[in-house]
Amino acid sequence: MFKNMKTLKTLLKYLGKGRYLVALSLLFALLTVALTLYIPVLTGQAVDLALGKDAVDMAGIGAILLRISACAVLLAFFQWLLSVVNNRLSFDTARDIRVAAFRKIGRLKVKSIDMQPVGDTLSRVITDVDHLSDGVLMGLTQVFTGAITIVATLVFMMLMNVWIALAVVVVTPLSFVVSGFVAKRTYSMFRAQSKERGEVTRIVDETIGGMRTVQAFSREKDIEDAFSQANERLKKCSLRAIFFSSITNPSTRFVNSVVYALVAVCGSFMSVFGIGALTVGDLTCFLSYASQYTKPFNEISSVVAEFQNALACAARVFEFIDGEELEKEEKTKTDIKKAQGKIEFRNLFFAYDAKKPLIENLNLTALPGQKIAIVGPTGCGKTTLINLLMRFYEPDKGEILIDDVPATSYTRSDLRSLFGMVLQDTWLKAGTVMENLKYANPEATDEMAIEAAKQARAHGFIMRLPNGYETRLTEDGGGLSQGQKQLLCIARVMLRDPKMLILDEATSSIDTRTEMRIQDAFARLMAGRTTFIVAHRLSTIRSADKIVAMKDGKIMEIGTHEELIGKNGFYHDLYMSQYR
């Protein structure tokens, strides 16, 4: 219950941003209810003007019918305005929540992103917010008008006949009891439904992203089975939630029918025997009010199920938005334009899992302009070192200095602006080739982008594309080979013209001939820049100023290629294992 209240308060905070829309919604709801309740009064007056064969006031009835028609037109107009306002408020709220969730992705710690399934995150940001929007829209439309209708109708009935109104008041709380009983039990069911929906989304996203791998290993049947099982769990959760929530409406309708019957019987006796001066017209009006009074209970009971679903989805979205994020940073005091490129790892300790230390007491210095190659077996900490340098992760102990200034003295944005990165895992966005090249430097001209592509030896294949540099690429560069995508990533970094470079298996997907052709481009790019090169293909780092051979998070040897080969140690064995 406490979690529900916390979620509801957060939701109300987002709704509060559209205060003027909430005020308009309340105003139009009041006008709608007022007209809805005024029409039965006019109907009752018309009935009292037609109580006998020769006692029918046609002129009076005609005038009343005109007033009823005018009220009906106004009622339809205000209901339309209410719908427009509530739609605007609902979708504005969904937009604000979705924006907050998307911005949160950029502020999350990389560790949090790595540990969270992509499909589940997608489900929270997209699907859960959609369900939240639907629930809010229905809630605003039904609860606002329903609550006002109940209160106003009760007041009118009290003014007409206190005893019948009291009888109605005594019976109707049963509707709240039924709704409350069901609501408490359906929240957890809708929460489970939302969780299973996220699991289904995860499997779909994972399958689409790795379809080549799935087909290469002939695992289509396995992935279909996994999807079918998750889909079956989602179906069971959905059916269970909907079944229990659907009990509310019939139960409420039964209570409302009892109320209507009670009003009809009591009012008829009072009208026939002249008790309380209740006319036939008054009874007609009273029955209409009884129907109006009970109608919101049916509508609200329907909203209860939808709103419980919305709250369950909102809880997942707000849980994501409230997740641990990067600490706030002070502005960089160092002039990053004067960066020289000296980098020092001092007494560094780091572990992804506290029980499994990876890097222990690592010390390494890179002087400005040096090419530092980091080599070693898989899992030795090469890429982890780069992650720490870029502050994707923070060291557990020790520090990293850039030009003798702690890396934490820079904002992450300023620190990363000093580096250009080419990773083994290429990433391209949906858009034109030119847009992808300018991603790292939006202010670059087309001519600068084309020159960078030529230096990266990417110009040739780009010009063979259907529309050259204006060819649109699908998500992650679909349609291009892995090597072509990597060449575009290299050209993108060349266009950025960074102070320092990180090449993490930058040529792993490029054939040997093409790699040899772009070595001169790399040489020009690395000239005068401090460069970290992570490589498995050791022939590519023989010219490095310093080779750091790592094993199990520790530096085993440091030196030039010739020096380390002459030692006949760890690097020698690693190198010879590739070329023996």
Secondary structure, DSSP 4 states (H G I P E B T S, - for coil): -HHHHHHHHHHHHHHGGGHHHHHHHHHHHHHHHHHHHHHHHHHHHHHHTB-STT-B-HHHHHHHHHHHHHHHHHHHHHHHHHHHHHHHHHHHHHHHHHHHHHHHHHHB-HHHHHHS-HHHHHIIIIIIHHHHHHHHHHHHHHHHHHHHHHHHHHHHHHHH-HHHHHHHHHHTHHHHHHHHHHHHHHHHHHHHHHHHHHHHHHHHHHHHHTHHHHHHTT-HHHHHHHHHHHHHHHHHHHHHHHHHHHTHHHHHHHHHHHHHHHHHHHHHHHHHTTGGG--HHHHHHHHHHHHHHHHHHHHHHHHHHHHHHHHHHHHHHHHHHTS-BPPP-PPP-S-GGG----EEEEEEEE-SBTTB--EEEEEEEE-TT-EEEEE-STTSSHHHHHHHHTTSS--SEEEEEETTEEGGGS-HHHHHHTEEEE-SS----SEEHHHHHGGG-TT--HHHHHHHHHHTT-HHHHHTSTTGGGPEE-GGGTTS-HHHHHHHHHHHHHHH--SEEEEESTTTTS-HHHHHHHHHHHHHHHTTSEEEEE-SSGGGGTT-SEEEEEETTEEEEEE-HHHHHHHTSHHHHHHHHHH-
